[in-house]
Amino acid sequence: MWTIFRREMAHYFTTPVTYLIAAAFYGLMGLYFNNDLTMSITTRAANPASVPLFLSFVMVFFAPLLTMRLIAEENREGTVELLLTAPVSDMAIVVGKFFSAWALYSLLLIGTLVYPIILNSLGIFPDLGIAASAYIGIWLYGGAMLAVGVVFSAITDSQVMAAFLSMSFLLLMWLGDLAGNIVASFELAELLRKLSLQGHYSTSFAVGLFRAEDAVYFAGIIMIALFITIRLLELRRAR
């Protein structure tokens, strides 16, 4: 697992696409923060969870970009067969690849911690409890999205298709909370919110509430997605 992890991390940092993704990520987050900072100075109080909340939507598109090549590229180049015949378990392959994507995401997320520091330096003292909760939540949130992306990377040999499928699925999961606000049935609305990503973030972590059920939700998505990916690799090994 450690060998797979190091191999994938080395690939991330030696591939120009990774730096393009990082540049786009920080460019978009910087523009949003600049606009939010202007608003907090002129019209309203600063929200310490503003950047993580925006990131919860942005990751619908960035998570697939970070995971699309993990297994799809192996499938396209035929190197997945070499991996499957190597003395390494399917679980080690999948978990090693997943943790490499989560580690890269964690590094990108750490870079955004400069925003609350900037707020503090300007005398706009954000609630550190809410900020910490929002960042812990968006870290788990991102891990769940990346795990879903790994699943779609395993079912195709096209990186573009893997990215498109995972974006579509993640967007549906993100929209579930909005759908819960417009459906007439209370029971259906509650079900949609409980299944949606935002339903376990925007009303808990993002407002400073750390609820065990929300952490379990994200951890559950990660475990289920990795389990499905491992089974997909086992089917390929059987063929």
C-alpha positions in Angstrom: 0.0 0.0 0.0 2.8 2.4 0.9 4.6 1.6 -2.4 1.4 2.3 -4.4 0.9 5.5 -2.4 4.5 6.8 -3.1 4.2 5.8 -6.7 1.0 7.8 -7.2 2.3 10.8 -5.2 5.4 10.9 -7.4 3.2 10.8 -10.5 1.1 13.7 -9.2 4.2 15.9 -8.6 5.9 15.1 -11.9 2.8 15.7 -14.1 2.1 19.2 -15.4 -1.7 18.6 -15.2 -1.5 18.5 -11.4 0.0 22.0 -11.3 -2.6 23.2 -13.8 -5.3 21.8 -11.5 -3.7 23.4 -8.5 -3.4 26.8 -10.2 -7.0 26.7 -11.3 -8.0 25.6 -7.7 -6.2 28.4 -6.0 -7.1 31.0 -8.7 -10.8 30.2 -8.2 -10.6 30.1 -4.4 -8.6 33.3 -4.4 -11.2 35.2 -6.5 -14.0 34.0 -4.3 -12.1 34.9 -1.1 -11.3 38.4 -2.4 -15.0 39.0 -3.3 -16.1 37.6 0.1 -13.5 39.7 1.9 -14.9 42.9 0.2 -18.4 42.0 1.2 -17.4 41.3 4.8 -15.7 44.7 5.0 -18.5 46.7 3.4 -21.9 45.0 4.0 -21.8 42.0 6.4 -19.8 40.2 9.0 -17.2 37.7 7.8 -18.2 34.0 7.7 -15.3 31.8 8.8 -16.9 28.9 6.9 -17.4 30.9 3.7 -14.4 29.4 1.8 -15.0 25.8 2.9 -18.7 26.2 1.9 -17.7 27.4 -1.6 -15.2 24.5 -1.8 -18.0 22.0 -1.1 -19.4 23.0 -4.5 -16.1 23.4 -6.3 -15.0 19.9 -5.3 -17.9 18.5 -7.5 -15.6 19.4 -10.4 -12.2 19.1 -8.9 -12.5 15.8 -7.2 -13.0 13.9 -10.5 -10.0 15.7 -12.0 -7.8 14.4 -9.1 -9.0 10.8 -9.5 -9.8 10.3 -13.1 -6.5 8.8 -14.1 -5.9 6.7 -11.0 -7.2 3.4 -12.5 -8.5 4.5 -15.9 -5.0 5.2 -17.1 -3.9 1.8 -15.9 -6.8 0.2 -17.8 -6.0 2.1 -20.9 -2.3 1.3 -20.9 -2.7 -2.3 -19.9 -0.6 -1.8 -16.8 -3.4 -2.8 -14.5 -2.8 -6.4 -15.5 0.8 -6.1 -14.2 -0.5 -4.7 -10.9 -3.0 -7.5 -10.5 -0.3 -10.1 -11.1 2.1 -8.4 -8.7 2.4 -9.6 -5.1 0.0 -6.9 -3.8 -3.6 -7.2 -2.8 -6.5 -5.4 -4.6 -7.2 -3.6 -1.3 -3.6 -2.3 -1.2 -3.9 -1.0 -4.8 -7.2 0.8 -4.3 -6.5 2.2 -0.8 -3.0 3.3 -1.8 -4.3 5.2 -4.8 -7.2 6.7 -2.9 -4.9 7.9 -0.1 -2.6 9.5 -2.6 -5.5 11.6 -4.0 -6.7 12.4 -0.5 -3.2 13.5 0.5 -2.9 15.8 -2.5 -6.3 17.3 -1.7 -5.2 17.7 1.9 -2.2 19.7 0.7 -4.4 21.9 -1.4 -6.8 22.4 1.5 -3.9 23.4 3.8 -3.0 26.1 1.4 -6.5 27.7 1.9 -5.8 28.2 5.6 -4.1 31.4 4.6 -7.6 33.0 4.3 -8.6 32.9 7.9 -5.0 34.1 8.7 -5.6 37.1 6.4 -8.9 37.9 8.0 -7.3 37.8 11.4 -4.4 40.1 10.3 -7.0 42.6 9.0 -8.7 42.7 12.4 -11.7 40.7 11.2 -11.5 38.0 13.9 -13.3 34.9 12.7 -14.8 32.4 15.0 -12.0 29.8 15.2 -14.4 27.1 16.4 -16.6 27.4 13.3 -13.5 27.6 11.1 -12.0 24.5 12.6 -15.3 22.6 12.3 -15.8 23.7 8.7 -12.3 22.6 7.7 -12.5 19.3 9.4 -15.9 18.7 7.7 -14.7 19.8 4.2 -11.7 17.4 4.6 -14.0 14.5 5.2 -16.4 15.8 2.5 -13.5 15.9 0.0 -12.4 12.4 1.0 -15.9 11.0 0.3 -16.0 12.7 -3.1 -12.5 11.4 -4.1 -13.6 7.9 -3.1 -16.6 8.2 -5.5 -14.2 9.4 -8.2 -12.0 6.3 -7.7 -15.0 4.1 -8.4 -15.7 5.7 -11.7 -12.0 5.6 -12.6 -12.2 1.8 -12.2 -15.1 1.2 -14.5 -13.6 2.7 -17.7 -10.3 3.1 -19.5 -11.1 6.7 -20.5 -10.1 9.5 -18.1 -12.5 11.9 -19.7 -15.4 9.5 -19.3 -14.4 8.7 -15.7 -14.3 12.5 -14.9 -17.7 13.1 -16.6 -19.4 10.2 -14.9 -18.1 11.1 -11.4 -18.9 14.8 -11.9 -22.5 13.9 -12.9 -22.9 11.6 -9.9 -21.4 14.0 -7.4 -23.6 16.9 -8.8 -26.7 14.7 -8.1 -25.5 14.0 -4.6 -24.8 17.8 -4.1 -28.2 18.7 -5.5 -30.1 16.3 -3.2 -30.2 18.9 -0.4 -31.7 21.5 -2.7 -34.3 19.0 -4.0 -35.2 18.3 -0.4 -36.3 22.0 0.0 -38.8 21.9 -2.9 -40.5 18.5 -2.7 -43.9 18.4 -1.1 -43.5 15.3 0.9 -41.7 15.8 4.3 -40.5 12.2 4.4 -39.1 12.3 0.9 -37.4 15.7 1.7 -35.8 14.2 4.8 -34.6 11.2 2.9 -33.1 13.4 0.1 -31.3 15.5 2.7 -29.9 12.5 4.5 -28.5 11.1 1.3 -27.1 14.3 0.0 -23.6 15.6 0.6 -24.7 19.1 1.6 -27.2 17.8 4.0 -24.4 16.5 6.2 -22.2 19.6 5.9 -23.9 22.9 5.4 -26.1 22.6 8.5 -23.5 21.0 10.8 -19.8 21.3 10.1 -20.2 24.6 8.3 -22.0 26.2 11.3 -19.7 24.8 14.0 -21.6 21.6 14.9 -19.6 18.4 14.9 -22.1 15.6 14.7 -21.1 12.0 14.8 -23.7 11.0 12.3 -22.3 13.4 9.7 -18.7 12.1 10.2 -20.1 8.5 9.9 -21.9 9.4 6.7 -18.7 10.6 5.0 -16.7 7.7 6.4 -19.4 5.3 5.2 -19.3 6.7 1.6 -15.5 6.3 1.6 -15.7 2.7 2.8 -18.5 1.7 0.4 -16.8 3.3 -2.6 -13.5 1.7 -1.8 -15.3 -1.7 -1.3 -17.0 -1.3 -4.7 -13.7 -0.4 -6.4 -11.9 -3.5 -4.9 -14.7 -5.7 -6.2 -14.3 -4.2 -9.6 -10.6 -5.0 -9.6 -11.4 -8.6 -8.4 -13.8 -9.0 -11.4 -11.1 -7.8 -13.7 -8.6 -10.3 -12.1 -11.1 -13.1 -12.5 -11.4 -12.3 -16.3 
